[in-house]
Amino acid sequence: MSRHLADHRARSTGARVKHFLRLSRTPRDTWLRARGASGAARLVQFLRIERGRTV
């Protein structure tokens, strides 16, 4: 028994793969941002608080 006519999908053109590859080739500035000096200071403060030091 064959499938109903509505159950047959048209072939994909591969648009999702094309867009994914285009995004993967672009510079990663979208996801990765350079952290300034404040990023290191925030880490130091976070670790200080985590260790239980308040001053």
C-alpha positions in Angstrom: 0.0 0.0 0.0 1.4 3.4 -1.0 1.4 6.6 1.0 -1.2 9.3 0.5 -0.3 12.1 -1.8 -0.1 14.6 1.1 2.5 12.4 2.9 5.2 12.8 0.2 7.5 15.8 0.9 9.2 17.7 -1.8 12.9 17.4 -2.0 14.9 19.8 0.1 17.1 22.4 -1.6 19.6 22.2 1.2 19.0 25.8 2.3 19.5 25.0 6.0 22.9 23.5 5.3 23.9 26.4 3.1 23.0 29.0 5.7 24.7 27.0 8.4 27.9 26.8 6.4 27.7 30.5 5.6 27.5 31.3 9.3 30.3 28.9 10.2 32.6 30.7 7.6 32.0 34.2 9.0 34.2 35.6 11.7 33.3 34.4 15.2 32.7 37.9 16.5 29.1 37.1 16.7 29.6 34.6 19.5 33.0 35.4 21.0 33.6 38.9 22.3 36.9 40.1 23.6 36.8 40.7 27.4 38.5 43.9 28.6 40.4 44.4 31.8 37.1 44.6 33.7 36.5 40.9 32.9 39.6 39.9 34.9 38.6 42.2 37.8 35.1 40.6 37.9 36.6 37.2 38.0 38.8 38.2 40.9 35.8 39.6 42.8 33.7 36.5 42.1 36.4 34.2 43.4 36.9 36.4 46.5 33.2 36.2 47.3 33.1 32.4 46.5 35.9 31.9 49.0 33.9 33.7 51.7 36.1 36.8 51.9 34.0 39.9 52.3 36.7 42.5 52.5 
